[in-house]
Amino acid sequence: MLTTPETIVAPPFRLARFRWVICGLLFFLTSNVYLDKQVFGIMAPELIKIFGWSPAQYTEVVFCFQVAYGLGFLLAGRILDYIGTRVGIAFAICVWSIAAGLHGAVGGLVGFKIVRFILGLHEPSHLPGSLKVVAEWFPRSERAFATGIYKSGANLGAVAVPLLVPWLFHALGWRSTFVITASSGFVLLALWLWLYRIPARSRHVSPLELAYIQSDPVPPPRPRVSWLRLLRCRHTWAYVNFKFMTDAMWHWYAAMFPLYLAQHFDLKLRQFGLPLIVVYLIADCGSISGGWFSSYLIKRGYTVTYARKLAMFVCCLATVPVMFVGVSQNLWLVIVLVGLAHAAHQGLTSNLFTTVSDLFPQSAVGTVAGMGGAAGQVGAALMTLLTGYLLATTGSFSALFMIAGSTYLIGWIIFHFMVPRLEPLDINV
């Protein structure tokens, strides 16, 4: 499985480091997305009491968000391929921050459905956008590691929520909590507009670093690939299916795990802090180590195919033990198992995201990533509907955790056979 091409050595960090500043910017952007997304989820048990919602009504609000998120992915990837990352991401940050703040102004079920829909429609821009940024700023050997670093920002946002939200909720009320947490997006918007350009136009990039960023063989410029051509490619469907199966689980955890803790262990809002922080600290390890592992193998001479697939397989295997959560009565065993599943998901996606830039030309990266994200939200929406049905009929999460523990490995097997090699595709327009 070893390759023979000459390995390009990265220049010294002190002379070529601005690409890691951009990676840090993506890290905080990802943190902000997950902060805005999960404030509603962690306050869900309290909001259900305040407004008198049933669990089914709560899942309706979650469903609206997920449908919008899927639509947003379809639109965002194509728009970003057309207008570029700087303008596209800046616009999205502005709108999703406004929508997050408007949560504090609504007065009931319909209002929450509307603002969650607006938020869900614009937040997806950060995923295909970040993927395009990594493809623009990093050579292939560093992309999975860079992706792992910026994706670990999701866990910072998720850790900040149980630390900040209970205190803000009890000190200032739920309306102020939404407004204050949403304001961080405008700080990020200012940083984004100040710092971000493509490498060739950035005054912060040295000639040495620019040469390293552009060290991969560069294919000749090609026109934008049509949707129809991409849909005819099995590699597109392999990625879309993998995202459909695994993103469903990730978004289901974010929306439903606090509710599970409240119902199964009778935890209150003030008690969510330490358990959720432990889950996301464990997840942080998976995000960085999953991306590092495949990048390490590539630098040791293994093929991109072998490195990415081995890393993804290990991560998928690590999600299986979460099946035991539904039958466990031990809170900290549940936290460790769910934390392991989160770490595995983060490690998986650090590599899965990079397969898009491994396979597809840059003019199609955002579009394919958007398709995958949209498929993931369809899976998440179906999982939400199934959750509402099972909670209404059985009152139990056991079957849902069985699904969560088997889905990843099945998804990897399908992807493995549909995409034998991770090599650039020759796609005709």
C-alpha positions in Angstrom: 0.0 0.0 0.0 3.0 2.3 -0.1 3.4 4.9 -2.8 6.7 6.1 -4.4 6.1 9.8 -5.3 8.4 12.2 -3.7 7.0 13.7 -0.5 6.8 17.5 -0.4 8.1 18.7 3.0 6.1 21.6 4.7 8.2 24.8 5.1 9.1 25.9 8.7 6.1 27.1 10.7 7.7 30.5 11.5 8.0 31.2 7.7 4.7 29.8 6.5 1.9 29.7 9.0 -1.0 31.9 7.8 -2.9 28.9 6.4 -3.2 27.8 10.1 -4.6 31.2 11.0 -7.3 30.6 8.3 -7.9 27.1 9.9 -8.3 28.8 13.3 -10.9 31.2 11.7 -12.8 28.2 10.5 -12.5 26.7 14.0 -14.3 29.6 15.5 -16.8 29.8 12.7 -17.7 26.2 13.4 -17.9 26.9 17.1 -20.4 29.7 16.4 -22.6 27.6 14.2 -22.9 24.9 16.9 -23.4 27.5 19.6 -26.3 29.0 17.8 -27.7 25.6 16.8 -27.6 24.0 20.3 -28.8 26.8 22.5 -32.4 25.8 21.6 -31.7 22.1 22.2 -30.3 22.5 25.7 -33.1 24.9 26.7 -35.7 22.5 25.2 -36.8 20.9 28.5 -37.4 24.4 30.0 -39.1 25.7 26.8 -41.4 22.7 26.8 -42.5 23.6 30.3 -42.8 27.4 29.6 -44.9 26.9 26.4 -46.7 23.7 27.4 -45.4 21.7 24.4 -45.7 18.0 24.0 -42.6 16.0 22.9 -44.3 15.7 19.5 -44.6 19.5 19.2 -41.0 19.9 20.1 -40.0 17.5 17.4 -42.1 19.5 14.9 -39.8 22.6 15.6 -36.7 20.4 15.2 -38.2 19.0 11.9 -38.6 22.5 10.5 -35.0 23.3 11.3 -33.8 20.1 9.6 -35.8 20.6 6.5 -34.5 24.1 6.1 -31.0 22.8 6.8 -31.3 20.3 3.9 -32.6 23.0 1.5 -29.8 25.3 2.6 -27.2 22.7 1.8 -28.5 22.2 -1.7 -28.5 26.0 -2.3 -25.3 26.9 -0.4 -22.9 24.5 -2.2 -23.9 25.7 -5.6 -24.0 29.4 -4.6 -20.6 29.2 -3.0 -19.2 27.6 -6.2 -20.6 30.5 -8.1 -19.8 33.6 -5.9 -16.9 32.3 -3.9 -16.2 31.7 -0.3 -15.5 35.2 1.0 -18.8 36.9 0.0 -20.9 33.8 0.4 -19.8 32.9 3.9 -19.9 36.5 5.1 -23.6 36.8 3.9 -24.5 33.6 5.6 -22.9 34.6 9.0 -24.8 37.8 8.9 -28.2 36.2 8.3 -27.8 33.2 10.6 -26.7 35.6 13.5 -29.8 37.7 13.0 -32.0 34.6 12.9 -30.4 33.2 16.1 -31.1 36.5 17.9 -34.7 36.6 16.7 -35.4 33.4 18.8 -35.6 35.8 21.7 -38.4 37.8 20.2 -40.9 35.0 19.3 -43.9 34.0 21.4 -44.9 30.5 20.7 -44.7 27.3 18.5 -45.2 29.0 15.1 -42.7 31.7 15.8 -40.0 29.2 16.8 -40.7 27.2 13.6 -40.2 30.3 11.5 -36.9 31.4 13.1 -35.6 27.9 13.2 -36.3 27.6 9.5 -34.4 30.8 8.7 -31.5 29.7 10.9 -31.5 26.3 9.2 -31.6 27.7 5.7 -28.4 29.8 6.2 -26.1 27.9 8.7 -25.3 25.1 6.1 -23.1 27.5 4.1 -20.3 27.0 6.6 -19.8 23.3 5.8 -19.3 23.4 2.0 -17.7 26.8 2.5 -15.2 25.4 5.0 -14.5 22.5 2.7 -13.7 24.9 -0.2 -11.5 27.0 2.0 -9.5 23.9 3.0 -9.2 22.9 -0.6 -7.9 26.4 -1.5 -5.5 26.8 1.4 -4.0 23.3 2.1 -2.3 20.6 0.0 -3.9 17.2 0.0 -1.5 15.8 2.7 -2.7 18.4 5.2 -6.4 18.6 4.4 -7.7 15.9 6.7 -5.7 17.3 9.6 -6.8 20.8 8.9 -10.4 19.6 8.6 -10.1 17.8 11.9 -8.8 20.9 13.6 -11.6 23.2 12.4 -14.3 20.7 12.9 -13.2 20.4 16.6 -14.6 23.9 16.9 -18.0 22.2 17.0 -17.1 20.8 20.3 -15.9 24.1 21.7 -19.3 25.5 20.7 -21.1 22.5 22.2 -19.1 22.8 25.5 -19.8 26.6 25.7 -23.5 25.9 25.6 -23.9 23.9 28.8 -21.4 26.3 30.5 -23.1 29.6 29.5 -26.8 28.8 28.8 -27.9 27.6 32.3 -26.3 30.7 33.9 -27.7 33.1 31.3 -31.1 31.4 31.5 -31.4 31.7 35.3 -29.8 35.2 35.4 -31.5 36.9 32.5 -34.2 34.7 31.1 -34.5 32.7 27.9 -35.0 35.7 25.6 -31.8 37.4 26.6 -30.0 34.1 26.4 -30.8 33.8 22.6 -29.8 37.4 21.9 -26.5 37.3 23.8 -25.3 34.1 22.3 -26.2 35.2 18.8 -24.1 38.4 19.1 -20.9 36.4 18.8 -21.6 35.9 15.1 -21.1 39.6 14.3 -17.6 39.6 15.9 -16.8 36.6 13.6 -18.2 38.4 10.6 -15.8 41.4 11.2 -12.8 39.0 11.5 -13.8 37.1 8.4 -14.0 40.2 6.2 -10.7 41.5 7.6 -8.6 38.3 7.2 -10.1 36.2 4.4 -8.8 36.2 0.8 -7.8 33.3 -1.4 -4.1 32.5 -0.9 -2.9 34.2 -4.1 -4.5 37.5 -3.1 -3.7 37.5 0.6 -1.1 39.9 1.8 -0.4 37.7 4.8 0.9 34.7 2.7 4.6 34.5 2.0 5.9 33.3 -1.4 7.2 30.2 0.3 3.9 29.3 1.9 2.0 30.0 -1.4 4.3 27.7 -3.2 3.6 24.9 -0.7 -0.1 25.5 -0.8 0.0 25.1 -4.5 2.4 22.2 -4.5 -0.2 19.6 -5.5 -0.4 19.0 -9.3 -2.9 21.5 -10.5 -5.4 20.3 -13.2 -6.2 22.8 -16.0 -9.1 25.1 -15.2 -12.5 23.6 -16.1 -16.0 25.0 -16.4 -18.5 24.3 -13.6 -19.8 20.8 -13.6 -23.5 20.4 -14.2 -25.8 19.0 -11.5 -27.0 16.3 -14.0 -23.4 15.1 -14.6 -22.7 14.9 -10.9 -25.9 13.0 -10.3 -24.8 10.4 -13.0 -21.6 9.8 -11.0 -21.7 6.9 -8.5 -19.0 8.6 -6.4 -21.5 11.5 -5.8 -24.1 9.0 -4.6 -21.6 7.2 -2.4 -20.8 10.4 -0.6 -24.5 11.5 -0.4 -25.5 8.1 1.0 -22.8 8.1 3.6 -23.8 11.6 4.7 -27.5 10.6 4.7 -26.8 7.8 7.1 -24.3 9.4 9.5 -25.4 13.0 9.7 -28.8 11.8 10.7 -27.3 10.4 13.8 -25.1 13.5 14.6 -28.0 15.9 14.3 -30.3 13.6 16.2 -27.8 13.6 19.2 -27.7 17.4 19.1 -31.5 17.8 19.2 -32.5 14.8 21.3 -29.7 13.9 23.8 -30.5 16.7 26.3 -34.2 15.6 26.2 -33.0 12.0 26.8 -31.0 13.0 29.8 -33.9 15.0 31.2 -36.4 12.1 30.7 -34.2 9.1 31.5 -32.1 10.5 34.4 -34.3 13.4 35.5 -31.5 16.0 34.9 -32.4 19.7 35.2 -31.0 22.5 33.1 -28.4 23.3 35.7 -27.2 19.7 35.8 -26.5 19.4 32.0 -23.2 21.2 32.2 -20.6 18.5 33.3 -22.1 15.5 31.4 -22.3 17.5 28.1 -18.9 19.0 28.5 -17.4 15.5 29.0 -19.2 14.3 25.8 -17.8 17.1 23.7 -14.3 17.0 25.2 -14.1 13.3 24.2 -15.5 14.3 20.8 -12.7 16.9 20.4 -10.1 14.1 20.7 -11.8 12.2 17.9 -12.0 15.2 15.5 -8.3 16.0 15.7 -6.9 12.5 15.9 -9.1 11.2 13.1 -7.8 13.8 10.7 -4.3 13.4 12.0 -4.3 9.7 11.5 -5.0 9.7 7.8 -2.6 12.6 7.2 0.1 10.7 9.1 -0.4 7.7 7.0 -0.2 9.7 3.8 3.0 11.4 4.9 4.4 7.9 5.7 3.8 6.9 2.0 0.5 5.2 2.1 -2.0 5.9 -0.6 -4.8 8.5 0.0 -7.3 5.6 -0.5 -5.8 3.4 2.1 -5.3 6.2 4.7 -8.7 7.7 4.4 -10.6 4.4 4.3 -8.7 2.9 7.3 -9.3 6.0 9.4 -13.0 6.0 8.5 -13.4 2.3 9.2 -11.8 2.7 12.7 -14.2 5.6 13.5 -17.3 3.7 12.3 -16.4 0.7 14.4 -16.1 2.9 17.4 -19.8 4.0 17.2 -21.1 0.4 17.7 -21.0 0.4 21.6 -23.5 3.3 21.7 -26.2 0.6 21.1 -26.0 -0.2 24.9 -27.0 3.3 25.9 -30.7 2.6 25.7 -30.5 -0.2 28.3 -28.0 1.4 30.7 -29.0 2.9 34.0 -25.6 4.4 34.7 -25.3 8.1 33.7 -21.6 8.2 33.3 -21.4 5.0 31.3 -24.0 6.6 29.0 -21.9 9.8 28.8 -18.7 7.8 27.9 -20.5 5.8 25.2 -22.1 8.8 23.6 -18.8 10.7 23.9 -17.1 7.9 22.1 -19.7 8.0 19.3 -19.3 11.7 19.0 -15.5 11.4 18.8 -15.9 8.7 16.1 -18.3 10.8 14.1 -16.0 13.8 14.2 -13.0 11.6 13.2 -15.1 10.1 10.4 -16.2 13.4 8.9 -12.7 14.9 9.1 -11.8 12.3 6.5 -15.2 12.0 4.7 -15.3 15.7 4.0 -11.8 15.5 2.4 -12.8 12.7 0.1 -14.9 15.4 -1.8 -11.8 17.4 -2.7 -9.9 14.1 -3.3 -12.4 13.1 -5.9 -14.0 16.1 -7.5 -12.6 19.2 -9.3 -12.7 22.4 -7.2 -15.5 23.8 -9.3 -17.8 21.0 -8.0 -16.6 20.6 -4.4 -19.1 23.0 -2.9 -22.0 21.5 -4.9 -21.2 17.9 -4.0 -20.7 18.9 -0.3 -24.0 20.6 -0.4 -25.7 17.5 -1.8 -24.3 15.4 1.0 -25.3 17.9 3.6 -28.8 18.1 2.2 -29.0 14.3 2.3 -27.8 14.3 5.9 -30.6 16.6 6.8 -33.2 14.4 5.1 -31.8 11.5 7.2 -32.0 13.7 10.3 -35.6 14.8 9.6 -36.6 11.2 9.1 -34.9 10.3 12.4 -36.7 13.1 14.1 -40.1 11.9 12.9 -39.2 8.3 14.0 -38.2 9.7 17.4 -41.5 11.5 17.8 -43.4 8.4 16.8 -41.4 6.0 19.2 -41.6 8.4 22.1 -45.4 8.8 21.6 -45.9 5.0 21.3 -43.2 3.4 23.5 -41.7 6.2 25.5 -38.3 4.6 25.0 -35.0 5.6 23.3 -33.7 2.0 23.2 -34.5 1.3 19.5 -33.1 4.7 18.5 -29.7 4.0 20.1 -29.7 0.6 18.3 -30.0 2.4 15.0 -27.3 4.9 16.0 -24.9 2.1 16.8 -25.3 0.2 13.5 -25.7 2.9 10.9 -22.1 4.0 10.6 -20.6 0.6 9.8 -23.2 -0.1 7.2 -22.5 3.3 5.6 -18.8 2.6 5.5 -19.3 -0.8 3.8 -21.5 0.8 1.1 -19.0 3.6 0.5 -16.1 1.2 0.4 -17.6 -0.8 -2.5 -19.0 2.2 -4.4 -15.7 4.1 -4.3 -12.8 1.6 -4.7 -10.2 4.4 -5.1 -10.0 8.0 -3.9 -8.4 9.5 -7.0 -9.3 12.7 -9.0 -12.2 12.0 -11.3 -12.3 13.0 -15.0 -15.8 14.4 -15.1 -17.1 15.7 -18.4 -19.3 18.8 -18.1 
